[in-house]
Amino acid sequence: MVNTCPPTPEEAASAGQRPFVELTDVSLTYGDFGEGLLALKDFNLSVRQGEFCALVGPSGCGKSTTLKLVSGLRQPDAGGVIVAGKEVSKPLKIVGMAFQNPTLLPWRTSLDNVLLPLEIVEPHRRGFRKEKAQHVDRAMALFDKVGLKDVADRFPWQLSGGMQQRVSLCRSLIHEPDLLLLDEPFGALDAFTREDLWDTVKTLWQEQKFTTLLITHDLTESVYMAETVHVLSARPGRVIHSQRIPEALRRTREDRFSPAFADAVYALRQHVGHAQEDPS
Ligand SMILES: Nc1ncnc2c1ncn2[C@@H]1O[C@H](COP(=O)(O)OP(=O)(O)OP(=O)(O)O)[C@@H](O)[C@H]1O
């Protein structure tokens, strides 16, 4: 049932698609070169436009580092990082990010937290006052989509963890990014809230088709959410296995209890196990 052969960059190219995100032979060392910590080595990754990918792998293998490279927060020591056809050399504006910790500012209301990126990042900042009414409308529509009611005027400390994470999600999407980077955003939530948010994010992605990279330690989550799951080796991280997850496997919540779904999770678990045993 599980197709373990993702489309290669060549196959995507022959179908007329250039990868939207492409990391080629990337290495990155933290700290002083020579005695620093080698986080990624010979790292290759290719993501199609609109694709939903998950990155899984042992703790400390370089998953968050990969997102830092893709978002332009860090540059590699060697190799290339291309997003939307351009070499990444500085923080990208087409990126939305959400993390395990919602990182909302406690003195701002939910609405003002969501509007914050538009207030401080160009080109939105310039026209912010003039276009504020449209931005507020968009924020309210996003609140609605993620199932939040009457939270606009409430402060983060008046919201549950799941509600805060939904606000954080709205903030990551308010500027309509082409690329959504999710660093374990569901990790700290209770199981039921997490499952609800999986569906929320899936629905938003199906509607808007932003290219998505999700970091997770939860293989069930990766199979339910992603079209392709990439398994990283132990540090220094590189992709050692890529697994396509057929859509038919993960349409509904009930699908998560099917034998085919369990097979896909099991196959991934084997590869993560190998990564933990043998870093080479
Ligand atoms: N700013 C930094 N300075 C020095 N070392 C760092 C820095 N950031 C990350 N590292 C190290 O680089 C390696 C990869 O870190 P990274 O956070 O990318 O891993 P990860 O796979 O996301 O980990 P986890 O699954 O535990 O969140 C780790 O050994 C980490 O300690």
The ligand as an SDF file (V2000), in Angstrom:
LIG
                    3D

 31 33  0  0  0  0  0  0  0  0999 V2000
   22.3910   28.1180   18.0440 N   0  0  0  0  0  0  0  0  0  0  0  0
   23.0160   26.9680   18.2590 C   0  0  0  0  0  0  0  0  0  0  0  0
   24.2920   26.9270   18.6940 N   0  0  0  0  0  0  0  0  0  0  0  0
   24.9480   25.7580   18.8990 C   0  0  0  0  0  0  0  0  0  0  0  0
   24.3960   24.5480   18.6830 N   0  0  0  0  0  0  0  0  0  0  0  0
   23.1050   24.5300   18.2500 C   0  0  0  0  0  0  0  0  0  0  0  0
   22.3550   25.7290   18.0190 C   0  0  0  0  0  0  0  0  0  0  0  0
   21.1210   25.3740   17.6060 N   0  0  0  0  0  0  0  0  0  0  0  0
   21.0980   24.0480   17.5660 C   0  0  0  0  0  0  0  0  0  0  0  0
   22.2830   23.5360   17.9610 N   0  0  0  0  0  0  0  0  0  0  0  0
   22.6590   22.1180   18.0010 C   0  0  0  0  0  0  0  0  0  0  0  0
   22.5250   21.6020   16.6760 O   0  0  0  0  0  0  0  0  0  0  0  0
   21.9530   20.3000   16.6830 C   0  0  0  0  0  0  0  0  0  0  0  0
   20.6890   20.2870   15.8690 C   0  0  0  0  0  0  0  0  0  0  0  0
   19.7350   21.1030   16.5500 O   0  0  0  0  0  0  0  0  0  0  0  0
   18.2320   21.2290   16.0520 P   0  0  0  0  0  0  0  0  0  0  0  0
   17.5330   22.1270   17.0210 O   0  0  0  0  0  0  0  0  0  0  0  0
   18.2200   21.5990   14.6290 O   0  0  0  0  0  0  0  0  0  0  0  0
   17.7320   19.7230   16.2070 O   0  0  0  0  0  0  0  0  0  0  0  0
   16.2440   19.1290   16.1970 P   0  0  0  0  0  0  0  0  0  0  0  0
   16.2910   17.9220   15.3270 O   0  0  0  0  0  0  0  0  0  0  0  0
   15.2680   20.1890   15.8240 O   0  0  0  0  0  0  0  0  0  0  0  0
   16.0900   18.7230   17.7270 O   0  0  0  0  0  0  0  0  0  0  0  0
   14.7850   18.3510   18.5990 P   0  0  0  0  0  0  0  0  0  0  0  0
   14.0970   17.2340   17.8680 O   0  0  0  0  0  0  0  0  0  0  0  0
   15.3550   17.8860   19.9110 O   0  0  0  0  0  0  0  0  0  0  0  0
   13.9640   19.6070   18.7100 O   0  0  0  0  0  0  0  0  0  0  0  0
   21.7590   19.9380   18.1660 C   0  0  0  0  0  0  0  0  0  0  0  0
   22.8600   19.1870   18.6000 O   0  0  0  0  0  0  0  0  0  0  0  0
   21.7040   21.2950   18.8660 C   0  0  0  0  0  0  0  0  0  0  0  0
   22.1680   21.2000   20.1890 O   0  0  0  0  0  0  0  0  0  0  0  0
  1  2  1  0
  2  3  1  0
  2  7  2  0
  3  4  2  0
  4  5  1  0
  5  6  2  0
  6  7  1  0
  6 10  1  0
  7  8  1  0
  8  9  2  0
  9 10  1  0
 10 11  1  0
 11 12  1  0
 11 30  1  0
 12 13  1  0
 13 14  1  0
 13 28  1  0
 14 15  1  0
 15 16  1  0
 16 17  2  0
 16 18  1  0
 16 19  1  0
 19 20  1  0
 20 21  2  0
 20 22  1  0
 20 23  1  0
 23 24  1  0
 24 25  2  0
 24 26  1  0
 24 27  1  0
 28 29  1  0
 28 30  1  0
 30 31  1  0
M  END
$$$$
